[in-house]
């Protein structure tokens, strides 16, 4: 016969937590914290005077931005949160 499916409250898709109501605020905050952690780990490199500013910018773009933006395709931002 047919299978009965249960509706779950949360699920994970591509490493992102998706809730039944479509609220992604917790996921966005988690990604921002992970990006902040990456930037903290790069702190010694970013404070080094021997490395040029363009190189530091490229490092941030290559290492921090992908961490923050991973899974953003599945985020839904409501008007009230904007």
Secondary structure, DSSP 8 states (H G I E B T S, - for coil): --------SEEEETTEEEETT---HHHHHHHHHHHHHHHHHTHHHHH-SSS-HHHHHHHHHHHTHHHHHTTGGG----TTT-
